[in-house]
Amino acid sequence: MDSFAAFPFTSRYTNVNGFKIHYVEEGEGRPILFIHGNPTWCYEWRNIIPALSKHGRCIAFDLIGFGRSDKPDIDYTFKQHADIVDGFIKQMNLRDMIMVVHDWGATFGAWYAIHHPSNVKAIAMFEPQINTATWDDYQGERRKKFEMFRDRTINYELAQVKNLFVEQIINSVLKKDRMNEAMKMYREPFPTVESRKAIRRFPEMLPIGEDSETYKEFKKIEEGLSTLNIPMLLLTVTPGALMTKDRLARVKEKIKHLQTKNLGPGLHHFHEDYPQEISATIVEWMKTNNLN
């Protein structure tokens, strides 16, 4: 395995709400908590943790149903994930954290920060899933695709049987030529249909329309972000996937003090294309905001 794809960390485990949760840890000092998105696991931070571990205690864990954490046959609701995040932070006794979050990891990171503002010192995020939506935001073929994701019968075939979300990681990366070994690691935790249930549930939970199962929670996130008086950094790429021009404008409207930086061309999983740039930008942002 080449150094880019390697995972040079010791796996550790802790018990949260009766479930075994996997995490890795490196460095000392202020906690820097990494929360991954769908359909990944803490492996996605492997090329970012080494640089940041020189500036704090880096902890990256796997959400329940992902990576090397337990994959119980539960509903994988918003609340179940949020409770695991809350429980993990308590179990690890993390205080005055910096959060580095991606995709649905940003959802639960923001949710935690809004409910525990005194315990989060700053948030750095990219491709965050933090906005409500309507079906007007999804047009043409994109709308048809997301309607299939919301149909549990169809989505079961796509996400659990065909493992579509994991297999499409490579399509959300620009530098595909170096992803062969990395894709083996992204596939590793999800070898069976049963092991992919949590992956399936996230697209079903997307807050599209007021009748979606998570719309109220995402509405609270949208409204709560503006109340967080902490340094916040949003890394973007062009065109990206979740953080479209319209969504970026909405986020900037909600978070007046938001600092943004565009890293260049990229798609959803741009941690695979720009790990050094992401690390350097976060380190500089930490220094500027006296977060070390």
C-alpha positions in Angstrom: 0.0 0.0 0.0 1.5 3.4 -0.9 1.9 6.1 1.7 -1.0 8.2 0.3 -3.4 5.3 0.9 -1.9 3.9 4.1 -3.7 4.1 7.5 -0.8 4.5 10.0 -2.9 4.6 13.1 -3.6 2.2 16.0 -7.3 1.3 16.2 -8.8 2.0 19.6 -12.3 1.3 20.9 -14.7 2.7 23.5 -18.2 1.9 24.5 -20.9 4.4 23.8 -24.6 3.7 24.7 -23.8 0.0 24.7 -22.1 0.0 21.3 -18.4 -0.4 20.4 -17.1 2.8 18.7 -13.8 2.8 16.8 -11.5 5.7 16.9 -7.9 6.8 16.3 -5.9 9.4 18.2 -2.6 11.2 17.7 -1.0 14.3 19.2 -1.4 16.2 22.5 -3.1 19.4 23.6 -6.5 20.9 22.7 -8.8 18.3 21.3 -9.4 18.4 17.5 -12.4 16.1 16.8 -12.8 14.8 13.2 -16.3 13.6 12.1 -16.6 11.9 8.7 -19.6 11.8 6.3 -21.4 9.2 4.2 -20.2 6.6 3.1 -16.8 6.9 4.6 -15.1 6.4 8.0 -12.2 7.9 9.9 -9.9 6.6 7.1 -10.8 9.8 5.2 -8.7 11.8 7.6 -5.5 9.8 7.3 -3.6 12.4 5.3 -4.8 15.4 7.4 -4.3 14.2 10.9 -0.5 14.0 10.8 -0.1 17.7 10.1 -2.8 18.8 12.6 -1.5 16.4 15.3 1.5 18.8 15.7 -1.0 21.4 16.9 -3.5 19.5 19.1 -4.9 16.1 20.2 -6.5 14.7 17.1 -9.3 12.2 17.6 -11.2 10.7 14.6 -14.0 8.2 15.3 -16.4 6.2 13.1 -20.1 6.9 13.4 -22.2 4.0 14.4 -22.8 1.7 11.4 -19.6 2.9 9.7 -15.9 1.9 9.5 -14.8 -0.3 12.4 -17.6 0.7 14.8 -20.5 -1.6 15.5 -23.1 -2.1 12.8 -26.2 -3.1 14.7 -29.6 -3.7 13.1 -31.1 -0.4 14.2 -33.0 2.4 12.3 -30.0 4.7 12.1 -32.1 7.8 12.8 -30.8 11.3 13.2 -31.3 11.1 17.0 -29.4 7.8 17.2 -26.4 9.3 15.4 -26.5 12.5 17.4 -26.7 10.6 20.7 -23.6 8.6 19.7 -21.7 11.8 18.9 -22.7 13.3 22.2 -21.9 10.1 24.0 -18.5 9.7 22.4 -17.5 13.3 23.4 -18.6 12.6 27.0 -16.9 9.3 27.1 -13.6 10.8 25.8 -13.9 13.8 28.1 -13.3 16.2 25.3 -13.4 19.9 26.3 -13.1 23.2 24.3 -12.9 21.2 21.1 -12.0 22.3 17.6 -14.2 20.3 15.1 -13.1 19.3 11.6 -16.2 18.0 9.8 -17.3 16.8 6.4 -20.7 16.0 4.9 -23.0 14.5 7.5 -20.2 14.8 10.0 -20.9 18.6 9.7 -24.5 17.9 10.4 -23.8 16.3 13.8 -20.9 18.6 14.6 -23.1 21.6 14.1 -26.0 20.0 16.0 -23.7 19.3 18.9 -22.2 22.8 18.9 -25.6 24.4 18.9 -26.7 22.4 21.9 -23.3 22.6 23.7 -21.9 26.0 22.6 -19.5 26.3 25.6 -17.7 23.1 24.7 -16.9 23.9 21.0 -14.1 26.4 20.4 -14.2 26.5 16.6 -15.5 24.5 13.5 -13.7 23.9 10.2 -16.0 22.2 7.7 -16.1 21.2 4.0 -19.0 20.0 1.8 -21.2 20.3 4.9 -24.7 18.9 5.0 -26.3 21.7 7.0 -29.1 23.1 4.7 -32.7 22.3 4.3 -33.9 22.0 0.7 -37.0 21.7 -1.4 -37.6 19.7 -4.6 -37.1 22.9 -6.5 -33.4 22.5 -5.6 -33.3 19.2 -7.5 -34.0 19.4 -11.2 -34.0 16.9 -14.1 -32.0 13.8 -13.8 -30.7 14.9 -10.4 -34.2 15.0 -9.0 -35.0 11.5 -10.4 -31.8 10.2 -8.7 -32.7 11.7 -5.3 -36.3 10.5 -5.6 -34.9 7.0 -6.0 -32.7 7.5 -2.9 -35.9 8.4 -1.0 -37.7 5.3 -2.1 -36.5 2.7 0.4 -37.2 -0.3 -1.9 -35.1 1.2 -4.7 -32.5 2.6 -2.4 -32.0 -0.8 -0.7 -30.9 -2.2 -4.1 -28.7 0.9 -4.9 -27.0 1.4 -1.5 -27.0 -2.0 0.2 -26.9 -4.5 -2.6 -24.9 -2.6 -5.3 -22.9 -0.6 -2.7 -23.4 2.4 -5.0 -22.3 5.1 -2.6 -19.0 3.5 -1.7 -18.3 2.7 -5.4 -18.9 6.3 -6.4 -16.4 7.7 -4.1 -13.8 7.5 -6.8 -16.1 9.5 -9.1 -16.0 12.4 -6.6 -12.2 12.6 -6.6 -10.2 14.4 -9.3 -6.9 12.4 -8.9 -8.4 9.0 -9.6 -5.1 7.5 -10.6 -3.9 7.2 -7.0 -7.2 5.8 -5.6 -6.8 2.0 -6.2 -5.4 1.2 -2.8 -7.6 3.8 -1.1 -10.7 2.3 -2.6 -9.8 -1.1 -1.0 -9.8 0.7 2.4 -13.1 2.5 1.7 -14.7 -0.8 0.8 -13.2 -2.8 3.6 -15.8 -2.0 6.4 -18.8 -2.7 4.2 -18.3 -6.3 2.8 -21.9 -7.4 3.1 -25.4 -6.2 2.3 -26.3 -6.1 6.0 -23.2 -4.0 6.8 -24.4 -1.1 4.5 -27.6 -0.2 6.2 -26.3 3.0 7.7 -25.1 4.1 4.3 -28.5 3.6 2.9 -30.3 5.6 5.6 -28.5 8.9 5.1 -29.8 9.7 1.6 -33.3 8.6 2.8 -33.0 11.2 5.6 -32.0 14.1 3.4 -34.1 17.2 4.5 -35.9 17.7 1.2 -39.2 19.2 1.9 -41.0 19.8 5.2 -42.3 16.2 5.2 -38.8 14.7 5.4 -37.9 13.0 8.6 -35.0 15.4 9.4 -36.4 18.7 8.2 -37.1 20.0 11.7 -33.6 19.1 12.8 -32.0 20.8 9.8 -34.1 23.9 10.3 -32.8 24.1 13.8 -29.2 23.8 12.5 -29.8 26.5 9.9 -31.2 28.8 12.6 -28.7 27.9 15.2 -25.5 28.4 13.2 -26.0 32.2 13.4 -25.9 32.0 17.2 -22.5 30.4 17.3 -20.0 33.1 18.2 -16.9 31.1 17.4 -14.4 31.0 14.6 -15.8 29.0 11.6 -14.0 28.0 8.5 -15.6 26.7 5.3 -13.3 25.1 2.7 -14.8 24.9 -0.8 -13.9 23.7 -4.3 -15.4 24.3 -7.7 -18.0 23.0 -8.5 -18.2 20.9 -5.4 -21.4 18.9 -4.8 -23.3 20.0 -1.7 -21.9 23.5 -1.4 -23.4 25.0 -4.6 -23.2 28.7 -5.3 -26.8 29.2 -3.9 -26.1 27.1 -0.8 -22.8 29.0 -0.1 -24.7 32.3 -0.3 -27.3 30.9 2.2 -24.5 29.8 4.6 -22.7 33.1 4.4 -26.0 34.9 5.1 -26.5 32.8 8.3 -22.9 33.0 9.5 -21.7 36.5 9.2 -18.3 35.9 10.6 -17.6 32.8 8.4 -14.2 32.6 6.8 -14.1 30.8 3.5 -11.4 29.6 1.2 -11.7 27.9 -2.2 -9.0 25.4 -2.9 -9.6 25.1 -6.7 -11.3 22.5 -8.9 -12.9 19.7 -7.0 -15.9 17.5 -6.1 -17.4 16.1 -3.0 -14.5 14.0 -1.6 -11.8 16.6 -2.1 -9.9 15.5 1.0 -8.5 13.0 -1.4 -7.2 15.7 -3.8 -6.1 18.5 -1.3 -5.0 16.9 2.0 -1.9 19.1 2.3 -3.8 22.3 1.4 -6.6 21.4 3.8 -4.1 20.8 6.6 -2.2 24.0 5.9 -5.3 26.1 5.7 -6.7 24.8 9.0 -3.3 25.3 10.7 -3.1 28.9 9.5 -6.7 29.5 10.6 -6.0 28.1 14.0 -3.0 30.4 14.4 -4.9 33.4 13.2 -7.6 32.7 15.8 -5.3 31.8 18.6 -6.7 28.2 18.7 -3.4 26.4 19.4 
